[in-house]
């Protein structure tokens, strides 16, 4: 699974209120735990940018 698909998968699980385990996700998505950590960090950083108004709204 490519990174955009992984990010969407993780984000969707979070939106649906499901708990996520780095270990379980790494096995399901067949990637290293460190990859999952980076993906979660990327999602978190995006939300921080949105909260700080750094992402421009589409016109």
C-alpha positions as CSV (number, residue, x, y, z in Angstrom):
1,X,0.0,0.0,0.0
2,X,1.4,3.4,-1.0
3,X,1.7,6.3,1.5
4,X,-1.4,8.3,0.4
5,X,-3.5,5.1,0.8
6,X,-2.0,4.4,4.3
7,X,-2.6,7.9,5.5
8,X,-6.2,7.8,4.3
9,X,-6.7,4.4,6.0
10,X,-5.3,5.6,9.3
11,X,-7.2,8.9,9.2
12,X,-10.4,7.1,8.4
13,X,-10.0,4.7,11.3
14,X,-9.4,7.7,13.6
15,X,-12.4,9.5,12.2
16,X,-14.6,6.5,13.0
17,X,-13.4,6.5,16.6
18,X,-11.4,3.3,16.3
19,X,-8.3,2.7,18.3
20,X,-5.2,2.1,16.4
21,X,-2.1,0.1,17.4
22,X,1.1,0.8,15.6
23,X,2.0,-2.9,15.7
24,X,-1.4,-4.1,14.3
25,X,-1.3,-1.4,11.6
26,X,2.2,-2.3,10.6
27,X,1.2,-6.0,10.2
28,X,-2.0,-5.2,8.3
29,X,-0.4,-2.7,6.0
30,X,2.8,-4.7,5.7
31,X,5.2,-1.9,6.6
32,X,7.6,-1.2,9.4
33,X,6.4,0.2,12.7
34,X,8.6,3.2,12.1
35,X,6.7,3.8,8.8
36,X,3.4,3.9,10.8
37,X,4.9,6.3,13.3
38,X,5.9,8.6,10.4
39,X,2.5,8.4,8.9
40,X,0.8,9.3,12.2
41,X,3.2,12.2,12.6
42,X,2.4,13.4,9.1
43,X,-1.3,13.4,9.9
44,X,-0.7,15.2,13.2
45,X,1.5,17.8,11.5
46,X,-1.2,18.5,8.9
47,X,-3.8,19.1,11.6
48,X,-1.4,21.4,13.4
49,X,-1.0,23.4,10.2
50,X,-4.7,23.6,9.8
51,X,-5.2,24.7,13.4
52,X,-2.6,27.4,12.9
53,X,-4.2,28.6,9.7
54,X,-1.3,27.7,7.5
55,X,-3.4,25.8,5.0
56,X,-5.1,28.1,2.6
57,X,-8.8,27.6,2.0
58,X,-9.8,26.7,-1.6
59,X,-11.5,29.5,-3.5
